[in-house]
Amino acid sequence: MARAVLHGIAVSTGIAIGKGFFLNRGPVSVRHELVPLDNVEAEAARLSEALARVAADFEQARDQLPAELKGYIDLLNSHLLICTDPKLGDEAARHIREQRMNAEWALEESITVIVESFSRLPSPYIRDRIEDVRMVADRILQRMGGNAPPPATGKERGILLAYDLTPADAMGIVPSRVFSFAVEQGGKTSHTGILGRSLRIPAVVGVSGLGDEARSGDLIIVDGLRGQILVDPDEEELAEYTQLQAQFEEYEKSIRAHALLPAETEDGQRVAVLANIESAAEAKAMLASGGEGVGLVRTEFGYITRISLPTEEELYAEYAALAAALAPRKVTFRTLDLGGDKIFSGRKKLDEINPALGMRAIRYCLRHQDIFRTQLRAILRASAQGNVALMFPLISGLGELRLAKSILNEAKQELSADNIPFDADMPVGIMVELPAAVLVADALAKEVDFFSIGTNDLIQYSLGVDRGNRHVAYLNQPLHPAVVRSIKQVVDMAHKEGISVCVCGEMAADPYCLPILLGMPVDELSLAPQSIPAIKHFIRRSSGQSCASLLTHALSAPTVHSINNMARQSVYRRFPEDVTFFVSQLDADM
C-alpha cells in the first residue's frame, strides 16, 4: 500500500508515474523587525528594488514563453500588474516610513489588506486571484532574501511538486522534462489548472499535505482522473496504474485521431461544437481539437490585465486579427462581463455587499457607456474581417436588451457616417443566465438572432448556490429538475421564433449531461478547446432519438437524484468503456 494517498482536484486528465522533485514547499516565512530610523530609506529602497526585479522576472517570463504556453500570457500580465500596482508598493513603503517595519513585514501587511478586500467577494474566480496575489508576494519576499526561485527543469524527466507555481515559474518548465505536476494550492479556474491543460499533462491541484508527505526523489503517481496523488506506491498499485496509464493514452489518442470529423449522431442529428477562448493564442488549439468556431470570446480578460483602458484601435486590431484568422468560421464576442468578481484596475471598484448580484456585465456597460461604445465600435469594425457575432451577457429583460441594442445601433450609424466598413447584418444575441431571462425567453427571442445559455451562472442563480463554497458544493447540480426544465423552456421559445441555441459552460463538456442537451435539442455546444475531441466522440456515438426519450423521462422526474441516475445509466449502457476516463459534475451527487 502507498505510504500516503493524498486527495486534490483534477484539472488536467491523465496518469503520470515517476520521481517527484520539489520546486518549493510553502510560503516564505516573514521576520518582523523594527528598522532603526536612519535605515528607513535604505529599507524602502530594498523593497523598491525587489519589486522592480520581480517585475523584470515576469516581463522576461512573458517574452520567453514557449509555444505551448502562449495562452498563458494574460496571466503573466496579471501578475505583472499586481507587482506594479501602487496599492502594493506604496502601502508597504508607508508602513516602512511611518511604522519603521522591515520591508518583509511591511509587504506582508500590504498584502493582507489586499487579500481581505478580495475575500469579501463571493466568487471562485476572485478566490483564485487571491492565490495569485500571495504568490507574487512570495516571489518578492524571496528576492528580498537574496534568492530567486530555482528553475522547474530538473536534471531528468519527472513530476514537479510544489506548494504553488507562479506564471514566471512556467518559463523554466521544459515540457520534455516535466510530464506532470501536483501542487498544494489552486482550484479548477486557477492559473495552475490552465497551465496543466495548456501543456496537456496530468495535473492535480489543491493537494492538502503534499509538502508534509512527499519528498524529492519519491516515486509519485499523479491520478488526473480521480484527483489523487500516491506517494511511494506498492508493486500492486504501480502495476494497476501502469495499465490504466496505457489504457488512457490509447483512449485519448483514438479520440483525437477523429477530432476533425463532424459532430453528428448515429441517426443524423447535427450539432455544432465550438470553443470558449480568452485570447487569439487559443484559436490554434481550438482548430487542432476539431472546434468548428468560437462560441464565446471572453473579452474582459483584455481589460483586467491592464492599468489603462484599451483604445478602440487596440481592440479592433485584436478582434479583427482573430476574426480574419478563423474566417469563415464563426467568432462570437461576448461584450464586457466586468464588475462583480472581475475588477478592472483602471476603474474604482464599487463598495457592494454582494457583487455577484450587483453592478456587473451588461449593467456595468450600460452604466459606463463610454467603455461600452468603444468596444461595440471595435467589434463592429472587426465584423468586416470575418464571420462575427456579438452577444450581451446577463440580460434580465427587454428593457436592458433594447437599451443595449439602441447603443449598438448608434455605433453603427457613427461608423456609416464615417464610411468605416462593418457587417450591417452581424448576428446579435444574448446570454441566458438569469431565471428572469428564462421566464421572458418568449419575448427576448423575438428581438435577437440567437441565445447562448450560460449554464454556470444559470445554475448558480437558479439554485442559490455558490459553486466555489465547499459547504454547499453538493447542491451545485447541473441536472436539477429546475435547471433541466429551464433550459428546455429556453430552447422551445428560441426554436419557436426560428433562432438557434448554444449551451456554454461546464455542462456542455460533461458527458453525463450531453444526452439531456441533445434531447432538447440544442443547436450548438461551446466548451474549452481541450474538451472538444471527447464531446464530439460522444455525440457521434449517440442516438438523437434515444436522447429525446431520456429527456422526456427527465422532465417528469421530481428529484436531482432520479435525473442523475437516468443520465448515468444512459451513459453506462452506451459508453461502458469510456466512463473510466472522465470526471463529471454529477460525481458529487446528493
Summary of the structure (lengths in Angstrom):
residues: 590
radius of gyration: 24.7
end to end distance: 30.5
largest distance: 81.7
contacts: 2088
relative contact order: 0.10
helix: 52%
strand: 15%
